[in-house]
Amino acid sequence: MHPFAAGTRFRAELRRSGDSSGFDVPDDVVTQLGGGHPRVVATVNGHRFRTVISSSPRGYWLGVSPWRRAAARVTARRPHDIDLELDLGTAARR
């Protein structure tokens, strides 16, 4: 089993940044996932999706598109639990 296969969880509120919305990802979460800009499978309110953690002026960012926000019932001004695990299927193809 890959050491990060179990993933990690953090809690955050949805935030707008320019034209996009998403979650600020704590530095320690990115470190637990191996650093950099890892490809991950995110789960929010039971909705799973593949994405990449990117950089933002405030640190790391997990963008959430409008249709993913709707599917996961994600709203602003409310904390959400976000589960992340490395996307090992994608990582193996790189």
BAKELUM-927154 format. One line per 2 residues: number of its first residue (from 1); their letters; for each residue z negated, y, x negated of N, C-alpha, C. Coordinates in Angstrom, 3 decimals. Each point is the difference from the previous one (the first is absolute). Last residue first. Example, Ala and Ser with C-alpha at 12.3 -4.5 7.8 and 13.67 -1.06 7.14 Angstrom:
// residues 2
2	sa	-7.080 -2.250 -12.850 -0.060 1.190 -0.820 -0.730 1.090 0.770 ~ 0.070 -5.720 -0.290 0.000 1.190 0.890 0.000 1.200 -0.900
//
This chain:
// residues 94
94	rr	15.141 9.161 -2.043 0.329 1.113 -0.909 0.471 -0.482 -1.331 ~ -1.609 -2.700 3.817 1.442 0.239 -0.074 0.365 1.097 -0.984
92	aa	-4.547 -1.293 1.059 0.644 -1.128 -0.658 1.505 0.223 -0.176 ~ -2.705 3.102 2.408 -0.283 0.082 -1.434 0.712 -1.112 -0.758
90	tg	0.170 0.068 4.746 0.841 1.041 -0.582 -0.186 0.043 -1.506 ~ -2.712 -2.963 2.355 1.393 -0.391 0.219 0.955 0.993 -0.619
88	ld	-4.652 0.862 0.046 0.378 -0.938 -1.033 1.428 -0.495 0.167 ~ -2.995 4.215 1.400 1.152 -0.657 0.606 0.577 -0.933 -1.044
86	le	-5.251 1.668 0.375 1.267 0.101 -0.716 1.075 -0.748 0.755 ~ -3.883 2.067 2.812 0.138 -1.116 -0.928 1.328 0.173 -0.703
84	ld	-3.723 2.886 3.494 1.166 -0.063 -0.878 -0.056 -1.266 -0.822 ~ -2.231 2.606 4.732 -0.035 -1.142 -0.910 1.293 -0.001 -0.801
82	id	-2.985 3.798 2.948 1.306 -0.378 -0.527 -0.211 -1.145 -0.979 ~ -2.669 2.809 4.286 -0.121 -0.960 -1.090 1.410 -0.419 -0.396
80	hp	-1.451 4.845 2.287 0.642 -1.304 0.187 -0.300 -0.865 -1.215 ~ -1.861 4.930 2.726 0.112 -0.879 -1.174 0.594 -1.367 0.368
78	rr	1.061 4.813 2.307 -0.785 -1.207 0.264 0.130 -0.903 -1.223 ~ 2.507 4.149 0.761 -1.404 0.344 0.243 -0.865 -1.197 0.388
76	at	5.187 -0.770 0.759 -0.684 0.903 -0.926 -1.445 0.214 0.444 ~ 2.734 -4.610 1.085 -0.090 1.398 0.431 -0.756 0.805 -1.042
74	vr	2.645 -5.110 0.998 -0.681 0.862 -0.962 0.045 1.432 0.504 ~ 1.729 -4.647 1.564 -0.894 0.860 0.783 -0.859 0.883 -0.914
72	aa	3.709 -3.105 -1.133 -1.375 -0.271 -0.436 -1.041 0.820 0.771 ~ 4.686 0.481 0.902 -0.240 -1.445 0.064 -1.444 -0.348 -0.358
70	ar	1.436 4.532 -0.414 -0.041 -0.415 1.410 -0.346 -1.487 0.120 ~ 0.635 1.751 -4.305 -1.214 0.600 0.593 -0.141 -0.444 1.450
68	rw	3.932 -1.197 -2.203 -1.137 -0.817 -0.454 -1.314 0.543 0.544 ~ 3.913 2.433 0.902 0.017 -1.253 0.764 -1.112 -0.942 -0.447
66	ps	0.499 4.207 -2.316 -0.393 0.167 1.406 -0.010 -1.317 0.782 ~ -0.874 -0.402 -5.252 1.055 0.586 0.830 -0.463 0.139 1.452
64	vg	-2.809 0.023 -4.689 0.102 -0.791 1.229 0.995 0.704 0.921 ~ -1.854 -0.151 -5.648 0.716 0.607 1.117 0.105 -0.941 1.184
62	lw	-3.361 0.577 -4.226 0.583 -1.096 0.762 0.647 0.621 1.232 ~ -1.803 1.837 -5.189 0.372 0.229 1.391 0.624 -1.253 0.594
60	yg	-3.182 2.413 -4.499 0.893 -1.050 0.497 0.142 0.110 1.513 ~ -1.290 4.337 -2.582 -0.296 -1.321 -0.546 1.017 -1.016 0.469
58	rp	0.118 4.775 1.012 -1.431 -0.294 0.109 -0.381 -1.351 -0.593 ~ 4.554 1.647 0.236 -0.752 0.977 -0.791 -1.512 -0.273 0.012
56	ss	2.936 -4.244 0.609 -0.007 1.256 0.726 -0.750 0.999 -0.868 ~ 2.578 -5.296 -0.367 -0.831 1.098 -0.493 0.093 1.188 0.939
54	si	0.559 -5.288 1.610 0.676 1.015 -0.798 -0.997 1.051 -0.480 ~ 0.510 -5.409 1.990 -0.933 1.111 -0.180 0.669 0.985 -0.949
52	vt	2.625 -3.401 3.352 -0.336 0.273 -1.396 -0.989 1.155 -0.021 ~ 1.347 -4.089 3.880 0.206 1.370 -0.444 -0.342 0.102 -1.482
50	rf	0.203 -3.454 4.873 0.206 0.118 -1.447 0.278 1.452 -0.350 ~ -3.009 -2.060 4.307 1.291 0.517 -0.445 0.022 0.093 -1.514
48	rh	-3.077 -1.650 4.874 0.316 -0.190 -1.421 1.366 0.587 -0.319 ~ -4.196 0.493 3.913 1.435 0.161 -0.248 0.252 -0.070 -1.505
46	gn	-4.456 -0.103 1.991 0.722 -1.244 0.258 1.497 0.075 -0.229 ~ -2.947 3.747 -0.866 -0.178 -0.401 1.408 0.823 -1.236 0.360
44	vt	1.391 1.194 -4.450 -0.792 1.022 0.685 -0.050 -0.398 1.474 ~ 1.684 -1.914 -5.195 -0.349 -0.368 1.367 -0.924 1.071 0.551
42	av	3.885 -0.860 -4.328 -1.112 0.730 0.609 -0.231 -0.529 1.404 ~ 2.353 -1.552 -4.889 0.046 -0.271 1.424 -1.254 0.665 0.552
40	vr	2.717 1.496 -4.680 -1.106 -0.624 0.719 0.413 -0.396 1.409 ~ 1.464 1.848 -5.371 0.573 -0.395 1.290 -1.084 -0.800 0.699
38	ph	-1.215 3.738 -3.859 0.219 -1.388 0.418 0.691 -0.122 1.352 ~ -0.613 3.449 -4.056 0.452 0.180 1.379 0.301 -1.375 0.587
36	gg	-3.606 0.934 -4.064 1.379 0.426 0.213 0.298 0.267 1.462 ~ -3.985 -3.494 -1.138 0.438 1.322 -0.447 1.455 0.291 0.308
34	gl	-2.954 -3.946 1.184 0.750 -0.089 -1.244 0.540 1.313 -0.509 ~ -2.937 -0.983 3.877 1.308 -0.609 0.266 0.885 -0.036 -1.244
32	qt	-4.310 2.044 -0.040 -0.231 -1.389 0.394 1.308 -0.746 0.229 ~ 0.210 4.648 -0.839 -0.407 -0.727 -1.209 -0.218 -1.478 0.311
30	vv	0.796 2.859 3.583 1.234 -0.203 -0.761 -0.303 -0.766 -1.289 ~ -3.676 1.217 2.559 0.782 -0.996 0.740 1.292 -0.303 -0.755
28	dd	-2.804 3.434 -1.593 -0.547 -1.322 -0.313 0.740 -1.115 0.749 ~ 1.121 4.626 0.794 0.421 -0.478 -1.316 -0.494 -1.410 -0.286
26	pv	0.757 1.548 5.128 -0.924 0.244 -1.112 0.508 -0.604 -1.316 ~ 3.091 1.801 4.053 -0.516 -1.276 -0.490 -0.917 0.284 -1.189
24	df	1.913 2.766 4.605 -0.329 0.120 -1.411 -0.635 -1.322 -0.416 ~ 3.475 0.271 4.144 -1.387 -0.087 -0.425 -0.101 0.267 -1.492
22	gs	3.803 1.770 3.884 -0.452 -1.190 -0.694 -1.467 0.101 -0.360 ~ 4.956 2.788 1.835 -1.393 -0.314 0.294 -0.368 -1.270 -0.752
20	sd	4.019 4.303 -0.432 -0.398 -1.402 0.141 -1.488 -0.126 0.322 ~ 2.616 4.094 -1.005 0.640 -0.640 1.150 -0.448 -1.444 0.213
18	gs	-3.240 2.993 -2.704 1.380 0.427 0.209 0.548 -0.623 1.260 ~ -4.001 -2.103 -0.558 0.355 0.653 -1.256 1.468 0.381 0.100
16	rr	-4.540 -1.978 3.192 1.383 0.491 -0.101 0.169 0.672 -1.345 ~ -3.494 -4.134 1.599 0.162 1.384 -0.439 1.481 0.346 -0.034
14	le	-4.028 -3.887 1.865 1.405 0.354 -0.124 0.093 1.480 -0.332 ~ -4.384 -2.706 -1.437 0.600 0.650 1.169 1.456 0.308 -0.299
12	ar	-3.231 -4.160 -2.104 0.546 1.354 -0.166 0.494 0.531 1.340 ~ -2.373 -4.499 -3.081 -0.040 0.715 1.279 0.476 1.429 -0.244
10	fr	0.815 -5.176 -2.498 -0.609 1.322 -0.081 0.096 0.655 1.362 ~ 0.668 -5.151 -2.864 -0.084 0.790 1.227 -0.595 1.364 -0.328
8	tg	2.858 -4.463 -2.587 -1.116 0.924 0.024 0.054 0.821 1.274 ~ 2.098 -5.101 -2.264 0.166 1.391 0.389 -1.280 0.802 -0.024
6	aa	1.535 -4.795 -1.081 -0.942 0.254 1.087 0.070 1.448 0.476 ~ 2.551 -1.503 -3.748 0.551 -0.497 1.253 -0.925 0.273 1.178
4	fp	-0.316 0.902 -4.957 -0.062 1.071 1.000 0.491 -0.457 1.366 ~ -0.085 -2.903 -3.942 -1.339 0.600 0.108 -0.109 1.081 1.064
2	hm	3.276 -4.322 0.431 0.054 1.276 -0.716 -1.342 0.709 0.170 ~ 0.498 -5.395 0.240 0.000 1.185 0.842 0.000 1.246 -0.885
//
